Amino acid sequence: MAFEFKFPDVAEGLVEGKLVSWKVKEGDKVKADDTICEMETDKSVLDIPIPQAGTVTTLHHKAGDTVKVGDVLITLDGDGAGKKEEPAKPVEKAEVKQEVPPTQQVQQEIPPTQPPPPPAQPAQAPKGEIKILPKEKKLAKEMGVDYSHIAGTGPQGRITSDDIKAAAGKAPAPARQTPTQIPAPQKEIKEGFHPHIDQEHPCHASPAMRKHAREQGIPVEQLTASAAPSHPSASPQTVPPPPPPAVHKEAISIKDREGDSRVKIEGIRQAIYRKMSTSWQHIPHSSIMIEVPIDKLVEERNKVKEEMKQKGIKLTYLAYIAKVTAVALEKFPKVNSTIDESTNEQVLRSQINVGIAVDTENGLIVPNIKETNRKSITDIAQEIQELADKARARKLSPKEITGGTFTITNLGSFNALTGLTLINHPEVAILGVGRMFSKVELQDGKPVEKKILPLTITIDHRILDGADSGRFLKYLADHLSNPSLMILDVI
């Protein structure tokens, strides 16, 4: 039987995706769980598997199309599907009744004062099943073309948009558009008429045509009539054709003259656009920064850094910070929460999944480490490295980019000490890690150089207060500045 596979909801909050490429073509046989296409979502590029075996009959979209969750991606013929369609072929009349061609639908809506177009000739219709996609059906209806008479030039005889346009060029011009049913005549648009007509000028002349009429000293109605072949007073010999309409000149954008360019906001950038807009518009941000002396942590890391490197693990300070943060979230559960805007509730999360913001060429992606508090520092370091590599290659799975409860962003990678970081909505806090620097302080009356790590926490002030963020930062500072505490509590 025919099986329509729809674009599934593969990630939390996903509403659409961009089709990157097909891995199959019409006529291919596929097995269950075979990858049929690559889909770019606002988080990553995902391989989409097919849950059922069969033969590909229709690819409903092309590369570059935006596909909504729930839209049909592909149609398969499974076992026996072709046999079911064959007996239906002799019952041609029943099939025609079930799906009336668009041109016939338009004919039924034409007022009875107009002579009906000649009836369709079934003998001219291509033999067998008419292969046409929904979007081509829609185009045929808009252009007033009976696609049942078109021999398709697409794969396996499928009717394409070019076939419909070619058929429309041979057909007589459609009747003038009614308010609700018949499409607007294409000829008027080609001849220079504006779709946004000034109601004070029933002749429907563009500004350029009116200017030309004034220069020639002739009524604008006469000039308009010359553009319409059906008008009885048209006289191409005496009235020169109007110049190109102003709308075409305006279509040349400012970028052609001044070098500007436009980039469509889509994919990951569109997700960032929406999320950051929501974060800034709805969340009252409040930030506190603290300087943490980490000389002892630097010594502790240097002891095991080379050993970890030989094992293929890049042991960064971020791994230590992520672990201490996860333990702090256990002790301050209000910080490990999210907001459910639909119910106006704060949700205290049972899991602690620390997200690590990763800068990629496509934008900022935040994969998260599941149950960070239950993992060792070396495990966290290895997972940070793996997630960052996958994020830059756009190969993160839906599970790795959903379910985060708290986010850490590394401001120091851009040589910044601190900054106002926007909360990753619907979370209620974010930790910014600044660049480590040296600072000279007096200790027992003597100048001492210390390594300082600046930390900045930004909170949702609707949920958390300054005291909450202060206690949370103090816990982080105490453990990062004293590795003995961190080893007892963390590893």
C-alpha positions in Angstrom: 0.0 0.0 0.0 1.1 3.6 -0.5 2.8 5.0 2.5 3.2 8.8 3.1 6.1 9.6 5.4 5.8 13.0 7.1 8.6 15.2 8.5 8.7 14.0 12.2 9.1 16.1 15.3 12.7 15.1 15.8 13.6 17.8 18.4 12.0 19.7 21.2 10.4 22.9 19.9 11.1 22.1 16.3 8.5 23.5 13.9 10.3 23.3 10.5 13.5 22.4 8.7 15.3 23.1 5.5 15.8 20.2 3.1 19.6 20.0 2.4 19.7 17.0 0.1 18.0 13.8 -0.9 19.8 10.5 -0.4 17.3 8.7 -2.6 15.5 9.3 -5.9 12.2 8.3 -7.4 12.2 4.6 -8.3 14.7 3.6 -5.6 14.0 0.8 -3.2 14.6 1.6 0.4 14.7 -0.5 3.6 13.4 0.4 7.0 15.7 2.9 8.8 17.5 3.9 5.6 18.5 7.6 5.5 16.4 9.3 2.9 17.5 12.9 3.3 19.5 15.5 5.3 17.4 18.1 7.1 18.8 21.3 8.5 17.0 22.4 11.6 17.6 25.5 13.7 19.9 23.4 15.8 21.8 21.0 13.5 21.8 19.0 10.3 20.0 15.7 10.9 19.8 12.4 8.9 16.2 11.5 8.5 15.5 7.7 8.4 12.5 6.1 6.8 10.6 3.8 9.2 9.2 1.5 6.4 10.5 -0.4 3.4 9.2 0.2 -0.1 9.8 1.9 -3.5 10.1 5.6 -3.7 7.3 7.0 -5.9 7.3 10.7 -5.1 9.7 13.2 -3.5 7.4 16.0 -2.4 10.1 18.7 -2.0 13.3 19.7 -3.5 16.7 20.7 -1.9 16.4 24.1 -0.4 12.7 23.9 0.5 11.5 24.7 4.0 9.4 21.8 5.3 7.0 22.1 8.2 6.8 19.4 10.8 3.9 17.2 9.6 4.4 17.9 5.9 4.7 14.8 3.7 8.3 14.3 2.7 8.1 11.2 0.6 5.6 8.6 -0.7 6.5 4.9 -0.9 4.8 2.0 -2.6 5.0 -0.9 -0.2 4.1 -4.6 -0.9 1.0 -4.7 -2.9 0.6 -1.0 -3.3 0.9 -1.2 -7.1 -1.6 -4.0 -7.3 -4.2 -1.9 -5.5 -3.9 0.9 -8.0 -4.1 -1.2 -11.2 -7.8 -2.3 -10.8 -8.8 1.3 -10.4 -7.6 2.2 -13.9 -10.6 1.0 -15.9 -12.9 3.1 -13.7 -11.7 6.4 -15.3 -15.0 8.2 -14.8 -15.0 7.6 -11.1 -11.5 9.0 -10.9 -12.4 12.1 -12.7 -15.3 12.7 -10.4 -13.1 12.4 -7.3 -10.6 14.9 -8.5 -11.9 17.6 -10.8 -9.1 19.3 -12.8 -8.5 22.9 -11.8 -9.6 24.3 -15.2 -13.0 22.5 -14.9 -13.4 24.0 -11.4 -12.9 27.5 -12.7 -15.3 26.8 -15.6 -18.0 25.9 -13.1 -17.5 29.3 -11.4 -17.7 31.4 -14.6 -21.0 33.3 -14.8 -23.6 31.7 -17.1 -23.4 34.8 -19.4 -20.0 33.7 -20.6 -19.8 30.8 -23.1 -18.3 27.8 -21.4 -14.9 26.6 -22.8 -15.0 23.4 -24.8 -15.1 20.2 -22.6 -11.9 18.3 -21.9 -11.1 15.5 -24.4 -10.3 12.4 -22.4 -8.6 10.9 -25.5 -5.8 13.5 -25.2 -5.0 12.6 -21.6 -1.8 10.7 -21.0 -2.3 7.1 -20.3 -2.0 5.7 -16.8 -1.9 7.5 -13.5 -1.4 11.3 -13.7 1.8 12.1 -11.7 1.7 15.6 -10.3 2.7 17.1 -7.0 0.4 19.2 -4.8 2.4 22.4 -5.5 2.1 21.8 -9.3 -1.6 21.2 -8.9 -1.9 24.5 -7.1 0.1 26.3 -9.9 -2.1 24.7 -12.6 -5.2 26.0 -10.8 -3.8 29.5 -10.5 -2.9 29.6 -14.2 -6.1 28.0 -15.3 -4.5 24.9 -16.9 -6.1 21.5 -17.1 -3.1 19.3 -16.1 -5.0 16.1 -17.0 -4.1 16.8 -20.7 -0.4 17.5 -20.1 2.3 14.9 -20.9 4.8 15.4 -18.1 8.6 15.7 -18.8 9.7 15.1 -15.2 11.0 11.9 -13.7 8.7 8.9 -14.6 6.5 11.3 -16.5 5.7 13.6 -13.6 4.2 16.9 -14.6 6.6 19.8 -13.7 6.0 23.5 -13.2 7.7 24.2 -16.6 5.1 21.8 -18.2 2.3 23.8 -16.7 3.8 27.2 -17.7 4.3 25.9 -21.2 0.7 24.8 -21.4 -0.5 28.2 -20.1 1.4 29.9 -22.9 -0.5 28.0 -25.5 -3.9 28.5 -23.9 -6.1 31.6 -24.4 -5.8 34.3 -21.8 -8.0 33.6 -18.8 -11.1 35.7 -18.1 -10.8 38.8 -15.9 -10.5 37.9 -12.2 -13.6 37.8 -10.1 -13.3 38.9 -6.5 -13.1 35.4 -5.1 -12.4 32.8 -7.7 -10.6 33.5 -11.0 -6.9 34.4 -10.9 -5.8 37.8 -12.1 -4.8 38.0 -15.8 -1.1 37.5 -16.2 -0.9 39.7 -19.3 -1.7 42.9 -17.3 1.3 42.3 -15.0 3.6 41.7 -18.0 2.3 44.8 -19.8 3.1 47.1 -16.9 0.0 47.4 -14.8 0.4 47.8 -11.0 -1.5 45.3 -8.9 -2.0 48.1 -6.3 -4.3 50.3 -8.4 -5.4 53.8 -7.4 -9.1 53.7 -7.1 -9.4 57.3 -8.4 -8.1 56.3 -11.8 -10.3 53.5 -13.3 -8.0 53.3 -16.3 -5.4 51.5 -14.2 -2.4 53.3 -15.6 0.9 53.2 -13.8 2.7 56.5 -12.9 5.2 56.0 -15.7 2.3 55.7 -18.2 0.6 58.8 -16.9 3.9 60.8 -17.2 4.3 59.5 -20.8 0.7 60.5 -21.6 1.3 64.1 -20.4 4.5 64.4 -22.4 2.7 63.2 -25.6 -0.3 65.4 -25.0 -2.8 62.6 -25.2 -5.4 61.3 -22.8 -4.1 58.6 -20.5 -7.2 56.5 -21.3 -6.1 56.3 -24.9 -2.6 55.2 -23.9 -4.0 52.6 -21.5 -6.3 51.3 -24.3 -3.3 50.8 -26.5 -1.8 48.4 -24.0 -4.9 46.2 -24.0 -5.3 44.2 -27.3 -9.0 43.5 -26.6 -9.9 47.3 -26.6 -11.6 48.3 -29.9 -9.8 51.6 -30.2 -6.3 50.2 -29.8 -4.0 51.7 -32.5 -0.4 50.5 -32.3 0.6 52.5 -35.4 -0.4 55.9 -33.9 0.3 55.4 -30.2 3.8 54.4 -29.2 4.1 51.6 -26.6 4.5 52.8 -23.0 8.0 52.7 -21.4 8.7 49.9 -18.8 6.7 50.5 -15.6 8.3 52.2 -12.6 7.9 49.0 -10.5 10.6 47.2 -12.5 13.0 50.1 -12.0 12.3 50.0 -8.2 13.0 46.3 -8.2 16.7 47.2 -8.5 17.5 47.5 -4.9 19.8 50.0 -3.2 22.5 47.4 -2.9 23.1 47.6 -6.7 24.0 51.3 -6.2 25.7 51.4 -2.8 27.0 47.8 -2.4 24.6 46.7 0.4 23.7 43.1 0.6 20.9 41.2 2.2 21.1 37.8 4.0 17.9 35.9 4.8 17.6 35.1 8.5 17.1 31.3 8.6 18.3 28.1 10.2 20.4 28.4 13.3 20.4 32.2 13.1 16.6 32.3 12.9 16.5 30.2 16.1 19.0 32.5 17.8 16.9 35.5 16.6 13.7 34.2 18.1 15.2 32.9 21.4 17.3 36.0 22.1 14.3 38.3 21.3 12.2 36.3 23.7 14.9 36.4 26.3 15.4 40.2 26.1 11.8 41.1 25.8 10.5 38.9 28.7 13.3 38.5 31.2 14.6 41.2 33.5 18.3 40.4 33.5 20.5 41.1 36.5 24.3 40.3 36.6 26.9 40.0 39.3 30.6 39.5 38.7 33.2 38.0 41.0 37.0 37.5 40.8 38.2 34.1 41.8 41.9 33.4 42.7 42.8 30.1 41.1 46.5 29.6 41.6 46.0 26.3 43.3 43.7 25.1 40.6 46.3 26.0 38.0 48.9 23.9 39.8 46.4 21.0 40.2 45.6 21.0 36.5 49.2 21.2 35.4 50.0 18.0 37.3 47.6 15.9 35.2 47.4 17.9 32.0 50.1 16.0 30.1 48.8 12.7 31.4 45.3 13.5 30.1 46.8 14.7 26.8 48.4 11.4 26.2 45.0 9.7 26.6 43.6 12.1 24.0 41.7 14.2 26.5 42.0 18.0 26.4 41.7 19.0 30.1 40.5 22.6 30.1 39.5 24.8 33.0 36.0 24.7 31.6 35.7 21.0 32.6 36.5 21.9 36.2 34.0 24.8 36.1 31.3 22.7 34.6 31.7 20.0 37.3 31.7 22.5 40.2 28.7 24.3 38.6 26.8 21.0 38.5 27.4 20.3 42.1 26.4 23.9 43.0 23.1 23.4 41.1 22.4 20.4 43.4 22.8 22.7 46.4 20.8 25.6 44.9 17.9 23.9 42.9 16.2 27.2 42.2 19.0 28.0 39.8 18.6 24.7 38.1 15.1 25.5 36.9 13.1 26.6 33.8 10.0 28.7 33.2 6.8 27.3 31.7 5.3 30.4 30.3 2.1 28.6 29.3 1.2 27.8 33.0 3.2 30.6 34.6 5.2 28.1 36.7 8.8 27.6 37.7 9.9 24.0 37.0 12.6 22.7 39.3 14.4 20.2 37.1 15.2 16.7 38.4 18.2 16.4 36.1 21.3 18.7 35.9 22.2 19.1 32.3 24.8 21.8 31.9 24.9 23.4 28.4 28.2 24.6 26.9 27.9 27.4 24.4 29.9 26.5 21.2 30.7 29.2 18.6 30.4 27.8 15.1 30.4 29.4 11.6 26.6 29.0 11.5 26.0 30.6 14.9 26.0 29.8 18.6 24.9 26.2 19.5 24.4 25.0 23.0 24.7 21.2 23.4 24.4 19.9 27.0 26.1 17.3 29.1 23.4 15.0 30.6 23.6 14.5 34.4 26.8 16.5 34.6 26.8 16.2 38.4 27.2 12.4 38.1 30.3 12.5 35.8 34.0 12.9 36.6 36.0 15.9 35.4 37.9 13.8 32.8 34.6 12.5 31.5 33.2 16.0 31.3 36.4 17.2 29.5 36.1 14.5 26.9 32.4 15.1 26.3 32.9 18.9 26.0 35.5 18.2 23.3 33.2 15.7 21.4 30.1 17.9 21.6 32.1 20.9 20.3 33.4 18.9 17.4 30.0 17.6 16.5 28.4 21.1 16.9 30.9 22.6 14.4 30.3 19.7 12.0 26.5 20.1 12.4 26.2 16.5 13.5 24.6 16.8 16.9 21.7 14.6 17.7 18.3 16.0 18.9 19.0 14.5 22.4 22.3 16.4 22.7 20.7 19.8 22.0 17.6 19.6 24.1 16.8 19.3 27.8 19.4 21.7 29.0 18.9 23.2 32.5 21.8 25.7 32.9 24.3 27.3 30.4 28.0 28.2 30.6 29.5 30.5 28.0 33.2 31.1 27.7 33.7 34.8 27.3 37.5 34.4 27.7 37.9 32.7 24.3 37.3 36.2 22.9 39.7 37.8 25.4 36.8 39.3 27.4 36.8 39.6 31.2 33.1 40.0 31.6 29.9 41.0 29.9 26.1 40.9 30.0 25.1 37.5 28.7 21.6 36.8 27.7 19.8 33.9 29.4 19.1 30.8 27.3 15.3 30.9 27.7 13.5 29.1 29.3 16.4 28.7 31.7 16.7 31.2 34.6 20.5 31.8 34.7 23.7 31.7 32.7 27.3 31.7 33.8 29.9 33.7 31.9 33.6 32.7 32.2 36.0 35.5 31.5 39.7 35.4 30.5 42.1 34.4 33.2 44.6 37.2 34.1 47.3 38.1 36.6 46.7 40.6 39.3 49.1 41.9 42.0 47.7 42.1 45.5 49.2 42.9 48.9 49.5 39.8 51.1 51.0 40.3 54.6 52.2 43.7 53.4 54.0 42.2 50.4 52.9 42.3 46.7 51.9 38.9 45.4 50.9 38.0 41.9 47.8 35.9 41.6 45.9 34.2 38.8 42.4 35.5 38.6 39.4 33.9 36.9 36.4 36.3 36.5 33.0 34.7 36.7 29.7 36.5 35.9 26.3 35.1 36.6 23.2 36.6 34.9 19.8 35.7 36.5 16.2 36.0 35.7 15.2 38.5 38.3 11.6 37.4 38.2 12.7 34.0 39.8 16.0 34.6 41.4 17.2 37.5 43.6 20.6 39.0 44.1 21.2 37.0 47.2 20.6 33.7 45.3 23.2 34.7 42.6 25.6 35.8 45.4 25.4 32.5 47.3 25.8 30.5 44.1 28.9 32.5 43.0 30.5 32.2 46.4 30.1 28.4 46.3 31.8 28.3 42.9 34.6 30.6 44.1 35.3 28.6 47.3 35.6 25.3 45.4 37.6 26.6 42.4 40.1 28.5 44.6 40.6 25.4 46.8 41.1 22.2 44.9 41.1 20.1 48.1 37.4 21.0 48.6 36.7 20.3 44.9 38.3 16.9 45.0 36.4 15.9 48.1 33.1 17.0 46.7 33.5 16.7 43.0 35.7 13.8 41.8 
